Amino acid sequence: MSRIRNEEFDIRKSQLLTPYGIGSLIDINNQSIMIRDSEYWGDSDESISDIRLEKALKARGFISPPIPSSNNYVKKNESVTGVRFPTWYFSPVTRELKKIETWKSSIQERDLQNFEKQPFEYINGYKRSNLVPVRLVCACKNGHVQDFPWFEWAHSESPCKDEKKHILYLRSYGNSTSLSQMVVKCSCGSKKSLSGVFNQNVLKSTVNKLQVSCKGDYVWKDSKDKKLCTADLHVLLRSQSGLYFPNLRSSVNIPFSTDSLLEKIKRSSYFSGIEKEIRSYSNMGEAIDDDYLKMSLSRLSSEINEPEEKVLDEIDNYYFSSSSKKMTVMDYKYDEYNVLSGKTSYDKTQNINFDLNVIKNEEFNKHKYTSLLTVITLVKSIEIVTALTGYSRIDIPEAETMLIEDENDTQSNTVSLKRSDGKYVALRSKGEGIFIEFSSEKIEEWMNNIEHSKTSSIIYSKESKVKHESHLKYTNPKFYMIHTFSHILIKELTQTSGYSSSALKERLYFSEEKNMYGVLIYTSSNDENGTLGGLVKQGVPHNFFRIIDEAIERASWCSYDPVCINSNGQGRDSLNLASCYACSLVPETSCEFMNAFLDRKTLIGELAKPMGGFFTGANNRWSY
């Protein structure tokens, strides 16, 4: 097991959610290391609380990755741990292929410490040559990983069980290091090319013959958690993106008055001392029979100046209530939407970084797009909590499905990363943003006018391309329009705000049932001072409508037109229409839907009917 120092290996806290979350691989000193479960990490001094997100995820709070101190000594409570994977390494000099423990057994005791830092071998008894971790690993759709069966693969034509008496070599018989030209050869003469190793049909027939199957090993946690797995093995490059897809859940941490008492309780010094004990009980009745807890709860009530009975009821409801129900992401966002649009007030007395200025339509300066928006909100201070709830391998997880994960759902291939204490790893970031609410009346008017248009028909036909049932509601011209507007706005704001496109992120609010049509464009930083205010200034109406003008103008032409504007399907699963990297795609980390459900024609109309776009036809009643 290796101990990773954030500072020494230049890993930022945010990278421990993605791309280097629990169960992922990172290259350190010519070694391939898998990040271990957070329960093996050092303690973090930062406590993260978001009551709404905790309730939605059925979590008991969040922990932040540990922060290293500035000195050069790595303390246990400042470290993140990892384990070597894959365990096979080969020598670029001799081409021998062995497990790391076998290599280690030949190292002299005085060099063991250096070997642990960077594995090497002796050449001619004294010269050192660094070893290299193999490129291939095996994984399954249930999130398990294991070493590629090197020995079995080499002996696939002539089976042999006595592995200890054989030496494997990884040789190239071509002019490149392409896997198709590499051969696994044994000292006994058996050999097999790696050609076709990524072909699932070839692989399946080979591993069945070798009697190799998934061992049910996660690697990042104890082997005692292994369970029988019947899923097919896939061979992947260890640097391949398909090996690890993090499942992130984010929330705008808004101080709602309904959560104010629980926030006060959780901030109490007495509560932090008894929280672990409370969780050890199955109901509050057992807890208050404990004399120590009884006394601590009484002191807690006095400290926050609230009746003891009220405090007990709040703790009981938070820890032991089973009334939580499943909710969609949009259900969860509805509360945020109401606050951001000024329909609901928030509790300004809570110690949460949140401040906004709602500008309503009547305060806008006169502009051709004024009637299309009802609210522009300058979010001067915002707190975003992002939790790493799980990961998947092989298959890309469908973005934004159910917020509350069903732990008994056998259909899901997402591996939960909830700790034994009920917590998740999370990050709290501070920043600023601009929220825009669209006029539902104008959206309905636009929809009535384009109902039988070519663009509308093609978008509705995309239902057959959607893999997850919860995404069917997004094959809707309204959503395509809002989502595409969000992207072109991000691209335009990078020209005016001083932030890069990867620093800006979107949060979409869409629900026909709830009459919810809005977009939040925000930027955030893990620095405790947050961001600099350059984004909010662009949201002031006299600036913002100018930015929309320029964004629509840029979106009206793409360097790949007319191919792009006439496209009936491109991008992931062909879910996009007129949308490519030259016009409206943004970095995938900025997009909630991994650059899917986009079409510029919903904004600017078709080539033959340009007045059919939501913005270009605003003053012409979307003529068709």
N, C-alpha and C positions, 0 to 999 in steps of 0.2 A: 504494500500500500504506500502511496506517495502523498506527501503533504504539500499542498499548493499554496504559495504565498502570492496574494493578488498583486502586490507591488513588484515583487521580484520577476514575475512572469507577465506583467503588464496586462492583467485581466481586470477590467472594470466591473463594478458591481452589477451594472445593467447586463453585462455579457453572461452573468450566471443565471439569467433567465433565458436569454437567447443571444448567440447561438450555442453557448456552452452551459446549457441547463443540465439538470440531473439526468444521467443516462446517455449523455452525448460524449463525443470524443474530442480531445484537444491534443495537439502536438506540442510537447515540451522537451527540450534538450534531446531531440532525436528519439523521443519515446512517444508512444500513443497512449494517452491516459483517459480513462472514462471517469467522469465526475460522479462521485458517490452520493448516496442519499444524504440529505441535509441533517439527518440525525447523527451523522458521523462528523459533521462540521463543528468548528468551535462556536462558542456562544456569541451572539450579537448584542451590542448595547442598545440597538435601536428597536423599539417596539412599534409595530404598525397596526393601526386599528381603522377599520371601515365597517361599521355596524351592518349596513345594508348588504355589502358583499359577503360578509361573514354569514349572515342569515341565508342568503341565496345559495351559497356554496356549502352550507351546513358545516362551516368551519368554526374553530375556536380561536381564531386570530391568525396573524401572519408574522413570520420572522423574516428579517432582512439578512442578506449575506454578511458575514463578519467583515469589519473594516480593519486592515492591518495598521499598526502604529508605524511611526517614521523611522524607528531604529532598525538595525540589520538582523535582530534576533527574532526568529519566527516562534511566536508563542502559540500554544495549543488553541487558545481561545480566539486567535486571529487567523485561523487557517481554514482552508477548504480541502477536503481529502479526495483522493482519486485512487484508482486501481489500474494497473497495466492491462490493456486490452488492445489488440490481440496479444496472446502470450507467445506467439511464434515470431522469431527474429532471424534474419539471414545475414550472412557476411558478404559484402560487395567484393571482397578479395577472393575468398575460397569458395563462395557461392553455397556454403553449407547452410542448411535450414534446420533450426533446432528451437525447442521451447526455451524461454528465458531462464528458467531454473537450471536447465542443462548447461547453458552457457555460463551461468553463474558458478556452477560447481567446479569449473576449471580455473577460476580467478583466485589469485593468491589473497590471503587474508588482508594484507596491507593495502590492497587495491579495492576492497569490497565497497568502501564508502564512495569512491569515485565511480565504480560500476553502477551503483544505485542511482547516481545523478545522471550518468550517461553511459549506457551499456556498450561494452567494447570487447574485443578478443585480442589475444596475444598472437602476433605474427613472428615466427622464428624465435619464440620464447621470450621476447622482450618488447618488440614494437607493438603499439596499440593501433587497432583499426576499429572505428565505430561500427556498431551493428545497426541494422535498419529493421523497423517493424514491417511485417508483411502488409500488402495492400488489400488483401481479400479477407472478408469476414462473412459469416452467415447470420441471417436474421429471419424472423417470421412476422406475420401481421399482428400477432398478439404481443409484440414488444420485446420478445426474447432475442438474445444474441449469443453466439458461440463461435469458437474458432473454426476456420475452414478445415475440413478433414484432409490435411495434407498427406498423411501416411496412407490413409485408405485410398485417396485419389491416385497416388502413385502405383498402388497395388490393385487397382480396379480390374486389371486383366489377369493378374496372378495373385490372389489373396494370400496375405501373410499376417500372422498374429503376433509374432515376436518382434515388437517394435524396438526393443533395447539393443538388438544386435545390428541394426541398420542405421545408415546415415543418409539423410535426404539432401538433395541438391536442387537449387532453383536456377536453371540455366536458360539462356536465350540463344536460339539457333537462327536468328535473323539479324537484320541491320538496325533493329530498334528494340526498345524495351516494352513493346506492345504485348499484352497478355496472350494474344493469339500466337505469338512466336516464342512463348515461354513454355518450358517443360519441367515437370516435377520428376526428378530421377532419383532412384534409390541405389545404394551401393551394391544391392543384389542384382541389379540390372533392370528391374521393373521401372517403367516410366509411363507418363501420360501427359499429353499436351493440355494446356489450359484453354485452348481454343474451344469456343462454345460454352464456356463456364457460365455465362450470363443468360444463355438460352434456357428458359424454364423447362422446356420439354426434355432437353438433353440432360439438364441437371437432375430433374426428377427421376428419370430412368436410371441415372448413374447412382444417385444416393440410395435409391430403393435396392439396387443390386448390392451396394456396400452396406446395407442395413444401417444407414446413418439417418437419424431423425432429430427433431428439435428436442433439446434437453430441458426446456422450460426454465432456462437460466437468464436472469436479468443482468447479472454481473455487478450492477451498481448497489445491490443490497445483498443481504446474507443468503447463502445457498440453501438455507433451511426453508426458504420460501418457494423452492422449486416445485412445480406441479406438472403432471403429465400434459404434454401439448401435442396435438395431432396436426397442427398447421404445417403447411408446406414451407420448406426452407428456401430462402432466396440468397443468392450470392451478390454481395455489394462491395464496392470499393469503400474503404473505411472513411474516405473523405467525401463520399457521395452524399448529396443532400437528402436522398431518400432514406438514409439510415436514421435520421432524427427530425421529427416535426414537433416542435413544442406546442402545447395547448395553453394559450394565455387567456386570462379573463381580466378585463380592465373595468374600472369604475370611476366615475367622477365623484369624489368624496364630498358630498353635500351635507352640511349640518342641519338635518331635519329635526324639528322640535320633538317628534315622537321618539327620537333616540337620545335626547339630551340627558335623561336620567342615567341610562346605561353608559353613556360617555363619561359622566361624572363618576360613576362607580368604578369603571375600568381605569380611570386616571388616579384613583385613590391609592396611596401607598399601602394601605392595609389589604386591598384587593389583590395586588400583585403578590403578596406573601401567601395568600390562601387559595389562589386560583387553581393550582395543581391539585390541592386536596379536594376542592369542590368537584372537580372532574372525576375523581375516583369514586364518587357516589352515583347511584342510579336514580335518585330523586332527592329533592330538597329536604324532605322530611328526615332522611337519614343524616344529612349534613348538619342540621341544626341540633341534633342530639349529641354532636361532638362538642364538648365543653370549650375546646380551644377555638373552633370555628364560631361557636355561639358568641364568645367574647370578642373575637375579631370582627364579626359582622356588626356587633353592637357599636364598636369603636368606629367602624366604617360609616355607619349611619350618622354618628355624631360629627365626624369629620366633614361630610358633605351636606350636613344639616337637612337630612331627609328622614321621614318616619321609618323606623326599622321594618315595619310590616310592608311598606311600599318597596323598600330595597330588596327584601326577601322575595316578593312577588316578581320583581324585575329579573333577578338572578335566576329564579325558577323558570321563568318564561324563556330566558335566553339559553339556559343549559339543558333543560329537561322537557321543554315543550315539543310535541311531535306534530304540531299543526302546520308545519312548513309544507307547501305544495310546490309542484313543479311550475316553473315559469319560463317563458321564452325570453330571449335577450331584449326584445322590444317591450315586453311587459316590464322588465327591469328598468329600461331606459325611460319609460313614461314619466316616472317621478322626476327624473333629471330634466326631461323636456319641459315639464310644467314650471319648474323653477327657472330654467334658462330663458323661457319665453315670458316670464313675469306673471304667470297665472297663479303660482303658489309662492308664498314667502318662505324664507328659511331662517334658522336660528342663528343670529349674529353673535350670540354670547358664547358659543362653543369654540374651543381652541382648534379650529380647522381653517386652513388657508383657503378662503373662498370669498370673493368680492366681485360684484358685477354691476353694470349700468345698462338697464334696459331702455332702448330707444324705440318708441312705437312709430307706426306708419305716419301719423299726423305730424311727427317731428322731422320727417325726412325732407330734404330739399327736393324740389320738383325735378323729376327725371323720367325718361320714358319707361324705366323699369320699376318706378316707385310702387305702382299698384300690384306688382308681382310678389312683393315681400310685405309681411305684416310687422315683423320685429327684427331689429339688428341689436344684438346684445354684446357689449364690450365686456368680456370676462377678464377683468384686470388681474385677478389672482385665482388660480385653480389648483387643486390637488388631485392627482391621478394615482390610483393604487392599481398596480398590475400584478396579478398572482400567476405563478406557474402551477397549474392544476394537474398537468399530466403531459404525456407525449404519445406519439404513435410512430410506427416504422412502416416502410414500404408505401402505404397509402396516405395521401395528403388528407388531414382531417377537414371535414366540412366546417368552414368558418361560421361562427355565430349560430350554433344549433341550440340545444337546451342549456340554459345557464346552470341549473342544478343537475349535476350528473347523477344518474341512477347507478349506485354502486353494485347493484345486482343485474345490471343490463349486460347480458352475454353477447348482444349483437354489436356492442361497441368495441373497437380495437384500441381505444385510448387507455393507456396505463395510468392509473391514478397515482399522484405523488403526494397524497395526503399523509402527513406524519402520524405516528401513533398517538401523539397528544392532540390530534385533530387540527393541526395548523398546516398552512402552506407557506412556501417561500414566496416572498413578494417584495416589490420595490415601491416606495412612495416618491413621486416626483412632483415638483412645483413648476408652474408656468403661467401661461396666459392664452387667450383664445378669442375667436369671433364666432358667435352663434347667429345663424340666419333661420328665420321661420318663413316658410312660403305661405302664400295665401291659398287656403284650401279651395276657396271659391274659384280663383283663377286656374288652379290645377284642374278642377272638375270641368270648367269651361273649355280649357285646352283639350282635355280628354274627349269631350263630346265631339269636338271638331275633327279629331284625328282618329276617331274610333275605327273607321274602315280604311285607313291609310295602309300603304305597303309596309311602312316602318312598324306600325302597331301590330300588324298581322305576324310579321317575322318575330317580333319580341315575344308575343304570346306562344308562338310555335316552339320557343326554346324550352318549354316545360319538359319536353322529351329528353333534353340534354342534362337536366338537373339530377344529381345523384341522391340528394337528401330531400326528403319530403318537406321539411321545414323551409326549404329554399324556393318552393314553388311560388310563394307570394312575391318573390323578387323578379319573376319573369313578367314584369308589369311596366309599361311605358313611364308611369309616374316614378317608379324607383330608378329606372335607367336614367331618367332626366336628372333627378336629384343627385344620384351618384356621379354622373358625368360632370355635372356642375361643380361638385366638390373637387373633382380632379383638376379641372381647368382653373379653378380658383387657387388651388395649392400651387400649380405651376406659375400662375401670375403673381402670387404673393411672394414667391422666391425672388422675383425681380424687384420688389418694392420694400419688403420687410427686413432684408438682410439675413434671413434664415435660408438654409438649403432645403431642397425638396424632401430630403430624408429626415430633416428635423421637424417638419410639419406633419401632422397626422389628422386623420378624419375620424369623426364619430357620427354615424348616421342615425337619424330618428325617422323611422318610416312605419306607419301602420294605418291601413285604410279603415280598419275597425275603430281605431282610436282617433282618427282624423289628425294624425301626427305626421308632419312633413317638415323636417328641419335638418340642419347640418351644423356640426361644431368643428371648426378647424382650430387646432391648438398645437402648441409646442411646450415641451416640459423638460426639466433638467433635474438630475439627482442632487445637484448643488443646493444647499439649504437656502441660498438667496434667490433661487428660481431663475427667471429669464429677465431680459432687459427692457421689455415694453414695446419693442419695435413692431410686434404684430397687432396689438390693440390699436395703435395709432392708425393703422390701415383700415380699421373698422368704422371710423368716424364717417357718417353718411356722405359728406362731400368728397371724401377720399374713396370710399368703398364703391360708389356707383361708377366712378371713373375706372376703378380696377375691374369691375364687372364688364364695362364697355370694352376694355382692352382684352380681357379674357375671351369674350365672345368673338371679338374680331380675330384673335389668333386661332380660335377653334374653328372658324369658318373655312380655313384652308389648311390642309396637311400636305407635306412634301411628297406623300405617297398617293395623293389624290390623282386621278379619280378612282384608283384601285381601292383605297381605304374607304372613301365615302360610299362606294357602291357595294361594299362587302356585306354579305349576308351571314357571315360567321367566321370569327377568328379568335385567337387567344385561347385560354383554358377551356376545354370542352366546347369550343366554338360558341361560347356564351356572349361574346362581344360582337357588335356589328361594326359601325364606323369608329374604330378606336384602336390605335397602335402607339408604339413608343414615340413616334414622331409628333403625335398630337395630344393624347390625353392619358396615357399610362404614367403612373408614378411609381416610386420604389415600393415594393410589396410590403415593407414594414410600415408604410404610411397608409396603406389601404386595408380596410376591414375585410374585404372580400378577395384579396389576392388578385387584384386587377381583373375581376370578372363583373358582368352585368353593366356594360358601358356602351354608349352609342351617342356620338356627336349629333346625329340627325334629330334627336329629341330636343336639342338646344337650337340648332340652326336650320332645321328642315332638310328636305331632300333636294337634290340638284334641280329637279324639275319643279319642285314646289317649296322654295326656300321660306315661304311665309308660314310653313307648318311647324316650325320650331317654337318651343315655349318662349324663348327670348326674341327671336327674329320676327315672330308674328304677333308680338304682344300688342302692338298698336294697330294691327290689321285684322284682329279677331280670328287669327289662325286660319286664314282662308285656305280651303281645299276645294 
